[in-house]
Amino acid sequence: MRTRLLSVAAVALALVGLGASLASLIDYLGPTPTFCAETGCATVRATVWAHPLGIPMPVFGIAFYGLALALGFVARPRLRRYVAIAGAAWALGLVALQAFVIGAWCKLCLVADPAAIAYALVVLAGAGTLAISRRALLAVPGLAAIVIGLGLWTHVPAAAPLPPGTPACVTAAQVADRVTVVEFVDFECPFCRQMQERLAEAIAHRDVHLVRKMVPLAQHAGALPAALAWCCADAQGKGDAMAAALFAADPAQLTTLGCEELAARAGVDLARYRAALADPAIRAHLDADLADAKDAHVRALPTIFIGGDRVEGASRTTAQLVASLDRAAASVR
């Protein structure tokens, strides 16, 4: 009886992990998240770790849990143990990565990774093989129920509607129940630097979702190296620290080497930073930001969207920015 209960538990955990991995893959491949749109989920998906070897991370989860599920009905105990141990080790590595490197948590990962660890414990405790029967077919509706349940659990209410004419990239950046600030910047631009001080003061002690989009101007020699450096740092979850360092640096320091030194001071892993800098995906990220700036009809820098309020240049005071934040906060309550 004990062996059978452990066997059923192993199959159930494989189904839970498979459901979470399928839901996560849908979010990775879709134009907008279907299951997990929260900031932590978005941060994890945006890192270089989310696509090892160019493959979406959930694909590995689907492969592992699919194999684990199959091994619940095939008498291969040694292989089952090896797969379980490898999966648990991989899951522990991913948990550590989110905790100590990325600094953000994905809800679906917090289902899939513990499920792999629990699966290994159950298998090592003596889970065996279940006979294939009609009851085994219940795995299909069970999997569907898990995916639907995860969707309900991770569902985030839609963000408050913005005024007509708000650029699509600004609308897409909104998150529910938080004020979203979308900032188009050039780190060497003197007006961006002036406004950054006021914006930082205005959003201090507020729960604000800040999205930066890079618009390096050709007349600023350090703008492009700084923009690329920020993209590489942001992929490690160090975007805020890197932005602060770039804005505070002497413009003469905004060279490739100077930006790397700033990245090191901001706590960025330099090996990953250099690898990201050589990755065409970083240039694609920058090109996407420039396309968004064009679609948003950005004519001056900085251009900042606080909710649906458009702020151009550095003319607004801190008090005026606070007033815009208060209006945006009222609309998301």
C-alpha positions in Angstrom: 0.0 0.0 0.0 2.8 2.4 0.9 4.5 1.8 -2.4 1.3 2.4 -4.3 0.6 5.7 -2.5 4.2 6.8 -3.2 3.7 5.9 -6.9 0.5 7.8 -7.1 2.2 10.8 -5.5 5.0 10.7 -8.0 2.6 10.7 -10.9 0.6 13.5 -9.3 3.8 15.6 -8.8 4.8 15.0 -12.4 1.4 16.2 -13.6 1.7 19.4 -11.4 5.1 20.1 -12.7 4.1 19.4 -16.3 1.1 21.7 -15.9 3.2 24.6 -14.6 5.8 24.1 -17.3 3.1 24.1 -20.1 1.6 27.3 -18.6 5.0 28.9 -18.4 5.8 28.0 -22.1 2.5 29.6 -23.2 3.6 32.8 -21.5 7.1 32.6 -23.1 5.7 32.1 -26.6 2.6 34.4 -26.5 2.7 38.2 -27.3 1.4 38.9 -23.7 1.5 36.7 -20.6 -1.6 34.5 -20.2 -0.8 33.0 -16.8 1.9 35.0 -15.0 2.1 38.7 -15.8 3.5 39.8 -12.4 6.7 41.8 -12.2 8.7 38.8 -10.9 7.6 36.6 -13.7 8.4 39.2 -16.3 11.8 39.8 -14.7 12.7 36.1 -14.8 11.5 35.8 -18.5 13.6 38.8 -19.5 17.0 37.4 -18.2 19.6 35.6 -20.3 18.9 32.5 -18.2 15.4 32.2 -19.6 16.6 30.8 -22.9 19.6 28.5 -22.4 21.0 27.5 -25.8 18.3 29.6 -27.3 15.6 27.3 -26.0 12.8 28.6 -23.7 13.4 27.3 -20.2 9.9 25.7 -19.8 10.8 23.3 -22.7 13.3 21.6 -20.4 10.6 21.3 -17.7 8.1 19.8 -20.1 10.7 17.3 -21.3 11.6 16.3 -17.7 8.1 16.0 -16.4 6.9 14.2 -19.5 9.6 11.6 -19.0 8.8 11.5 -15.2 5.2 10.9 -16.0 6.0 8.1 -18.5 8.3 6.4 -16.0 5.4 6.2 -13.6 4.0 3.5 -15.8 7.2 1.8 -17.0 9.2 -0.6 -14.9 12.6 1.2 -15.1 13.4 1.9 -11.4 17.0 2.8 -11.9 16.3 5.2 -14.7 13.5 6.7 -12.7 15.9 7.4 -9.8 18.5 8.9 -12.0 15.9 11.2 -13.7 14.5 12.2 -10.3 17.9 13.1 -8.9 18.9 15.1 -12.0 15.6 16.9 -12.0 15.9 17.8 -8.3 19.4 19.1 -8.8 18.3 21.2 -11.7 15.4 22.6 -9.8 17.6 23.5 -6.8 19.9 25.3 -9.2 17.0 27.3 -10.6 15.7 28.2 -7.1 19.2 29.4 -6.2 19.5 31.4 -9.4 16.2 33.3 -8.7 17.2 33.9 -5.1 20.8 34.9 -5.4 21.3 36.1 -9.0 18.1 37.3 -10.6 16.6 38.6 -7.3 13.0 37.9 -8.5 10.5 35.1 -8.3 8.2 33.6 -10.9 5.0 32.1 -9.5 5.0 29.2 -12.0 8.6 28.4 -11.2 7.6 28.2 -7.6 5.3 25.4 -8.6 7.5 23.6 -11.1 10.8 23.6 -9.1 9.5 22.4 -5.7 7.5 19.7 -7.6 10.7 18.4 -9.0 12.3 18.3 -5.6 9.3 16.6 -4.1 9.2 14.1 -7.0 12.7 13.1 -6.3 12.0 12.6 -2.6 9.0 10.4 -3.3 10.9 8.3 -5.9 13.8 7.8 -3.5 11.4 6.9 -0.8 10.2 3.9 -2.9 7.7 5.0 -5.5 7.1 2.2 -8.0 5.3 1.5 -11.2 1.6 1.9 -11.7 -0.3 -0.4 -14.0 -1.7 1.3 -17.1 -5.5 1.2 -16.8 -8.5 3.3 -17.6 -7.9 5.3 -14.5 -4.6 6.3 -15.9 -6.5 8.3 -18.6 -7.7 10.6 -15.8 -4.2 12.2 -16.1 -5.4 14.1 -19.2 -8.3 16.0 -17.5 -6.1 16.2 -14.4 -3.5 18.0 -16.4 -6.1 20.4 -17.8 -7.4 21.1 -14.3 -3.9 21.9 -13.1 -3.3 24.3 -15.9 -6.6 26.0 -15.4 -6.0 26.2 -11.6 -2.6 27.7 -12.1 -4.2 30.3 -14.5 -6.7 31.3 -11.8 -3.9 31.4 -9.1 -1.5 33.5 -11.1 -4.1 35.6 -12.9 -3.4 39.4 -12.5 -6.3 41.8 -13.0 -6.1 43.9 -16.1 -4.4 47.3 -15.7 -6.5 50.4 -15.6 -7.3 51.7 -19.1 -5.2 54.6 -20.4 -6.4 57.6 -22.4 -7.0 57.1 -26.1 -3.9 57.7 -28.1 -1.5 56.3 -25.5 1.3 54.5 -27.4 1.0 50.8 -27.7 4.3 50.1 -26.0 3.2 52.2 -23.0 -0.1 50.4 -22.7 1.7 47.0 -23.0 4.0 48.0 -20.1 1.2 48.6 -17.6 0.7 46.3 -14.7 -2.3 46.0 -12.5 -2.6 47.8 -9.1 0.7 49.7 -9.6 1.6 53.0 -11.2 3.7 52.3 -14.3 6.4 54.8 -15.4 7.8 54.3 -18.9 11.0 56.4 -19.5 12.7 57.0 -22.8 16.3 58.0 -22.0 19.8 58.7 -23.2 22.3 58.3 -20.3 24.5 61.1 -21.6 21.7 63.5 -22.3 22.0 66.5 -19.8 18.2 66.9 -19.7 17.7 63.2 -19.0 20.2 63.6 -16.1 18.4 66.6 -14.7 15.0 64.9 -14.9 16.4 61.6 -13.4 17.2 63.4 -10.2 13.7 64.7 -9.9 12.0 61.5 -11.0 14.1 59.5 -8.5 13.0 61.8 -5.7 9.3 61.7 -6.9 9.1 57.9 -6.9 11.0 57.3 -3.7 9.0 55.3 -1.2 6.4 54.5 -3.9 5.5 51.2 -5.3 6.2 52.1 -9.0 6.8 49.8 -11.9 9.6 51.6 -13.8 10.3 50.6 -17.4 13.3 52.1 -19.2 13.6 52.3 -23.0 16.9 53.2 -24.5 17.2 56.0 -27.1 20.9 56.7 -27.5 21.4 59.8 -29.6 24.1 59.8 -32.3 25.5 63.2 -31.1 26.4 61.7 -27.7 29.5 59.5 -28.0 28.8 57.6 -24.8 25.1 57.1 -25.3 25.3 53.8 -27.3 27.9 52.1 -25.0 25.8 53.1 -22.0 22.6 51.9 -23.5 24.1 48.5 -24.3 25.7 48.3 -20.9 22.4 49.0 -19.2 20.6 46.3 -21.3 23.3 43.7 -20.2 23.0 44.7 -16.6 19.2 44.7 -16.7 19.2 41.1 -18.0 20.8 40.2 -14.6 18.2 42.1 -12.6 20.7 45.0 -12.0 19.0 47.6 -14.2 18.3 50.1 -11.4 21.7 50.0 -10.0 23.3 50.3 -13.4 21.1 53.2 -14.4 22.1 55.1 -11.2 25.8 54.5 -12.0 25.5 55.6 -15.6 23.5 58.8 -14.8 26.0 59.7 -12.1 29.2 59.0 -14.2 31.2 61.6 -16.0 30.1 61.5 -19.7 33.7 60.9 -20.6 33.5 57.6 -18.7 30.7 56.3 -20.9 33.0 54.2 -23.1 32.9 50.4 -23.5 35.6 49.9 -20.9 34.2 52.6 -18.6 30.8 51.1 -18.6 32.2 47.7 -17.7 33.9 49.3 -14.7 30.6 50.9 -13.7 28.9 47.5 -14.1 31.4 45.9 -11.8 30.7 48.5 -9.2 27.0 47.9 -9.6 27.4 44.3 -8.7 27.0 42.9 -12.2 28.6 39.5 -13.1 31.2 40.5 -15.6 31.5 37.1 -17.3 27.7 37.1 -18.1 27.9 40.9 -18.9 30.6 40.3 -21.6 28.7 37.4 -23.0 25.5 39.4 -23.2 27.3 42.3 -24.8 28.5 40.0 -27.6 25.0 38.5 -28.0 23.0 39.8 -31.0 19.9 39.7 -28.7 21.1 42.8 -26.9 21.2 44.7 -30.1 17.8 43.4 -31.0 16.6 44.7 -27.6 18.0 48.1 -28.3 16.4 48.1 -31.8 13.1 47.2 -30.3 13.4 50.2 -27.9 14.2 52.5 -30.8 11.2 51.2 -32.7 9.0 51.9 -29.6 10.3 55.4 -29.4 9.4 56.0 -33.1 5.9 54.5 -32.6 5.5 56.7 -29.5 6.5 59.8 -31.5 9.3 60.6 -29.1 10.5 64.0 -30.2 12.6 65.1 -27.2 14.5 63.4 -24.4 13.7 62.5 -21.8 10.1 61.5 -22.6 8.3 59.9 -19.7 4.9 58.4 -19.5 3.4 58.3 -16.0 0.3 56.3 -16.5 -1.2 58.1 -19.5 0.5 61.4 -18.7 3.2 62.4 -21.2 6.1 64.4 -19.9 8.7 65.8 -22.4 12.0 67.4 -21.5 13.2 68.5 -18.1 10.8 71.3 -17.4 8.7 69.6 -14.8 9.5 70.0 -11.2 9.5 67.2 -8.6 6.2 68.5 -7.3 4.6 68.3 -10.7 5.9 64.7 -11.2 4.5 63.8 -7.8 1.1 65.3 -8.9 1.2 63.1 -12.0 2.0 60.0 -9.9 -0.9 60.8 -7.6 -3.3 61.0 -10.6 -2.0 57.8 -12.0 -2.3 56.1 -8.6 -5.9 57.2 -8.3 -6.7 55.5 -11.6 -5.3 52.1 -10.5 -7.1 51.9 -7.1 
